[in-house]
Amino acid sequence: MRTITAGFFSAADGVVAEPQNWHFPYFSDELGAAVTEQLTDTLLFGRTTYDGFAAAWPAREEAGQDLEFARILGDARKIVVSHEKLELTWRNSEQLEGDLLDFVRELKAGEGGPVAVSGSVSVVRQLLGAGLLDELHLFIHPIALGQGLRVWPEDLEEPIKLRLIKCDVFKSGTLHVVYGPAED
């Protein structure tokens, strides 16, 4: 059975939007290693996150920037969730056909390694709500932004109970917190 993991760069106040505008002063080799460790050969993206990655990483790979990370992303199977028909140009990219939750259930039941979700708040919210997410990696940076998209919507109908799997503190002050579903 495959596992589904998700990762976010988060401000201390829970904002995950636009990390390219505030994340980089806290980047370190240890944070880079933790992010790279989460990558797998299968990635699940929402359209907006995919568009951002596809606009940056193929060019970085061609230019030899962050080459190891860029190659891992390029070589991975990339499954993009969108209700609109998309023209995907980044190699190894495909659009999810059908229902997200049904697809993920089948994916989890199949053979292979973990499936990683990077960013993609709407996808992660659905997976959390359906109990399909095995690990939530939050890279919590020591900055408060005050406004912006958060992983947790303000109108949760039911609490989502989690259990702490691990917590690492990086020299930059960033926390790497990994949660899993709460055990009954």
Disulfide bonds with the S-S distance in Angstrom:
none
